[in-house]
Amino acid sequence: MSGPLSGIRVLDLTRVVAGPFATRVLADQGAEVIKVEPPDGDLSRTFPPLADDGITPYFAQQNAGKRFCSVDLTVAGAADLLRELLAHCDVLVENFRPGVLDRYGLGPAAMLERFPRLVYCSITGFGQDGPWADRRAYAPIGHLESGLLHYDEAKTGRPARQPALVLGDVTTALMAAGSINALLVQSARTGQGGHLDVCMVESMVYLQEWASTELAGGWQGTNAGACDQTPILRLPDGRVWGLGGNPVAWFDTLPEAMGRPELHHDPRFADPVTREANRVELEAELTAWAATFDRFDDFRRELEARTPFTVAEMHSIHELAASDFAAHRQLFASAGPDGGDGGGVRIPARPAAGAGIGTSGRVASRGADNRAVLGEILGYDDTRIDALAAAGILSAATPPG
């Protein structure tokens, strides 16, 4: 793979979502990412649907494009092996709890003293120090502690409910990848890397575009752009269309567009306050108008021509993958041991188009690249690698069959 990070080598000591997704982004950008798993493997290899070779769809999505080694850090000599690898790496990414790697002499202070150019990224829920640093954190915890769910409940009036996606993990991953790239620039310019303390709760606060407004007293009046105030139109025939824009705030152009100019004089819709009180009735009028169109594109063109709104169809991921848009953008790639020819597992292909960014699609079983990595980077011969395996430092998954 070529790409903007070609020539950058990353030692990836992460597992499950936030860390692996961050390093997947780096791999898509051309970095050589060496994923180091414990003998029992990354937990996400066990997420169904399961596969005999440990390459489940979930694991493939977060880890495609990497090289796969397996090291038992608890065995004497394992930390020495990782330090030796680090001498040839530009970045280390880990998502252990604070202090764990210090016990093995692999903590940020020791590694940066030894390798000043290193970009060392730690990913945790609550940061490396402070009153909450020792707490366990998963995405649902980040959603609760960051204010995200409280904001959603307060804005919508619905009881708080966890989102279906692990927003805390994927947001943290993207914050980590962006920060790593920034520090790589500094390292290249000055020869000085550093330690990135990436915290899930902090990342979740950073993504909330209304955080400052909330701290200043909250939004005053009707917000034309808040997602929760944009209507979902469920048409009688089962189609689901959603508007971009709030009809309570952007009402003025709608009556003429709908062919209902009398709605300007309807007391239910006289001003933003009464429109908000009668939102259900307003959305019913919009739904009835939308239902008069046989084709989505006809409705979209009419809406966009006569109002500031736009509209979208609700698609499943299967429908999106089958669309002309997905084909044109090459939105998905196949993944497996043979990379882009990997067969049935399809994964999101890249974070951006251009400049050689995108996945190779290659994903392999635990420890599949032990011999290749240690041979190419450290010059170890088979005898030495076999000795590390015999000592329990290295291991690999048993091939299927």
N, C-alpha and C positions, 0 to 999 in steps of 0.2 A: 504494500500500500504506500502510495505517496500522499502527501498532504501537507498542510502548513506546519504540523508538528513532526514531520519526518525527521528522524535523527534524534528525537527525544525518547528517552527510555524511562518507563514508569514501573516501579515495584508496587504492586497492588496487594495489600494485606487486608482487603475488605471483604464483606460478605453481605448477602441478602439483597438490599435495594440501594440505599443512599450512596454507599461507597462504590459498589459495582457499576451503578448507572453513571456516576461521575467519571469513572475511568473508562467506561464504554464511550462516553463523549470524547475523551482524549484519544482513544483508539480510532474512532471515526475521523478524527482530525489528523491522523497519520502517525501518532505516537506508537512505539512498541510497548505494549503493556504486558507485564509478566504477572499473572494472577497466581498468588500463592495460597493454597487451601490447606486446612488441617487434614489429618488422615480420614476424618469422617465427612469431609467435603463441605462445600458451601450448603447451608440449609436449603437454599432455593433449588437445589438439585432434587429435592424431595417434593416440590410443589406439583400437584397433578395438572395435566395427565403425565404419568410417569413413563420413563423410557429405560430400557435395559442398560444403555450406555451412560445414563445420568444426564443426558442432554435433553432436558425438558424444555418446552417452549418458553416458560418463564425465565429459566436460567439462560437460555440462548439469547433472549432479548436484552438482558442486562450485561452479558459477557461476551458477545460475539466480537471477533477481531482480536482477541487476546491470545497469549500463550499460557499454557496451564502446567503449573508445577504443584507439588504437594510436599509440605515440610511440616514435621512435628516439632513445633517450637519448644516443647517441654523436654526434648531429648538433648543431652549435653552435646554441644558442637553445632546445633541447629542455628543458634543466634550468630555464631561465627560465620556460618555459610551465608546468611542473609547480609551480614556486614560486608562480606566479600563481594556479594552481588551489588550492594549499594554503592560501592566504589565505582561502578560502571553505570549508575543510574542518575537521572536528573531530578526525579520526583519520587517521593514515597507517599502513598495514601493509605491511611488506616482508620478503622472505625471501632477499635477496642474502647473499653471504658477507660477513663483517665488513669494513668499510672501503670497500666498493665505492661506496656512495652518497656517502661523503665526497669521493671523487674528483670528483663532480659538484656539490659544494656542497650536497648534500641529506642530509647525515648528521644524526644526532639532535641533536648539540650546536648546530649552526648553525640548524637548524629550530626548536628550542625557544627559542633566544635570540630568533629573529624572531617566533615564534608561541607565546607562553608557555602558552596554553590547550590546545595541541595534545597529543593522546594519540598518541605515536609508538611503534609496536610492531614490534620486530625479531624474526624467527623464524629460528633457526639450529639446527644439531645440537648444538654444544658451547658456545654462548654467545659473547658479543661480545669477551671477552678471556680470558686464562688460557692454560695450557700446551697445550690442545687446540683453541683457537679457530680455527686455520687449517685444521683437518681437514674434508674433505668428509663429509657425513652423509646417509644415506638411512635409511628405516625399519629395514631389516635391521641396519644398524650400531647404531642406537639400541637395538634388541632385545638385541644382543650386549653392548654396553658398559654397559647399565643394570642388569645382573643378572637380567633377566627370563628369558632362556633358561637361564642356570645354575640358577636357582631351579626352573624347570620340569623340567630334567633331574634335579636332585637329588631332587625330590619324587616324580617318576613312575618314575625308574629307566630311562626311555627316552632314547636318544641325542638330543641337542639338535636341534631342527628348527624352521625359521622358520615362523611362522603364515601362513596363507593371506592374511590381511588385513594392511594396513600400520598396525598398531596404533600404532607410534611417531608416524606422521603425524597420525592422527585424534585421538589423545590430546593431542598438542601443539596441534592446532587448537582443541580445546575449552578447554584451559588458556589459550590466547591470547584466545579470545573472552570467557571469564569475567573475565580480568584487564583487558581493554579496558573492559568494562562497569564494573568497579570504579573504574578511573581516570577514566572519564567522569563518575562521580558526584563524585569529588574535584574535577575540573575545573569542574563546574557550581557546586559549593559555594564554591570558593576562588579560581577563576580560574587555577589552576596545574595544568597537565597533567604530562607527564613521559615518560620513556623506559622501556618495558617490554622487558626482555631475556629472551625466551622461548626456552628451550633444550630440545631434544628429550630428551636424556638425563635432565635434571632432571625433566621432565614424566613420563617413564617411571618414574623412581624414586618420584615422588609418588603414582602410581596403584597401586603395589604395597602392598596392605594388610598384608602380612606382613613388610615391610622391617624394622620395628622389632623384631619377634619374631626374625627371622633374626639381626640384630645382637646381640641379647641371648642368643644361644645356640641358637635354633631352637625349634620347637614340641615340647613334651614330652608324649608320649602321643598318642592318636588324636584327630584334629581332625574334629569333626562337620560343619564347614562348608566344607572345602576342595573346590574344584570337581573336582580330579583324583580325589577319593575317592568321588564320587557315581557310581553304576553306570549304564551304558547297557545296556538290555535289548533284545537282538535276538531277536524272537520267530520261531518256525518259519515263519510265513506271510509273513515279510518286514517286518512292522511294527517300528519302532524307537521305544522309549519310554525315557525317562531319568528317574531319580528325583532329587528334590531332597533331599539328606541322605545321610549316610554310614551304611550298615547295620552296619558294624563298630562304630560308636559308638552308634547308636540301634537296638540289636537287640531290646530287651526286649519291645516290643509286637508284633514281627513274627510270632513263632510262632502266637499266637492268631489274628491277622488272617489268616494263611495257612491256618488250620485244621490247623496242624502243631504242637500244643503240645509234642510229644515233642522238638522241636528244642532246647527249653530244656535238655535233658539230654544232647544230642549233644556228645561231647568235642571235636569240631571247632569248636564255637561256644561254648565254655564261658566265654571271657573275651576282651577286645579283642585280646590278643596272638595267641591261637589263631585267632580269627576273621580277623585280618589274614593269618595264614599260610594260611588256607583261604578267602580271599576269592573265588576262582573258584567253589568249591563253593557258597558262600553266594549268589553272584549267579545261579548255576544254579537254586537253589531259588526265588529271586525270579522268574526268567524263566519257570519252569514254572508258577508261580502266575499270573503275568500272562497267560500263554497260555490260561488257562481262561476269560478274559473275551472275549466277541465284540466288545464296544464299549469304546472308550477311556474314555468318560465314566463307565461303570459301574465300571471299575477305579479311576479317579481318586476317585470318591465313596467307594468301599469303603476305599481306602488312607487317605484323609484322615479318614474317620470313626473309624478304629481305630488310627491311628499318627500320629506327628508329621510324616510324609513328605508330599510332594506329587509329582506326576509330570507330564511333558509329552511330547507327540509330537514327533518330529523332522520338521520341515517344510523343504522347499526354499523359496527366496524366491518362486517361482512359486505354490506352494501357499498360502503366507501371503498373497500378494497377492489370491488368489481367495477368501479366507476372509471369513466374516461379521464377524470382528473387524476386519480391514483396512477393510472397507466402513464399519463403524460409526465407526472412528477416523479415517477419511479418511487412511489411512496413506501413500498415494501420490498424487502430482499429475502431470498431464501438463505437458510442457515443450516450448517451441519459440518461434519468433519472435512468435507471437500469445499467448504466456503460457499460461494455463490451458487454452486451446483449441488447444494446440500439437500435439496428435495423438499419434503413436506412442511418443514417448520418455516413460517414466514415471520419476519420481524420488521419493525420500523427501520428504514434504511439509513437515515442520517438526520442530523439536527439542522442542516442547511445545505443548499445546493451550491456547487461551485468550488473552485480551488482544490479539487481532489478530495473533498470531504465526503465520507460515506463508509459504510462497513464493508469489510471483505466477506462477512458472513461466516467466517470460519469459527467453529466452536468445538471443543473436544472434551474428552473425559478427564477426570481428575488425574493429575500427574502425567498426562500424555506427553508433555514436552520437557520432562525432567532432563532427559539425556541431551536433547538438542540445546536447551538453554545453557546448561552447565558446560557442555562441550564448546559451544560457539563463544560464549561470553567469558568463561573462566579458563577455557582450555583443558578442562578435565577429560581424562581418557575413560574408557569403559571400566577399567579396573577400579579407578577411584570412585566413580559413580556407583558401581556395584557395592563398594565398601560402605558408602553412605546409606544405601538401601539396607544392607545387612545390619547396620547399626540402628536402624529405625528412624533415621533422620528424613530420608526420602521414602515415598511410597507412591503407588499408582493404583487406580481402579483396575480390577480384573476385567480383561476384555470379555464382552458377551460371547456366549457360545463355547 
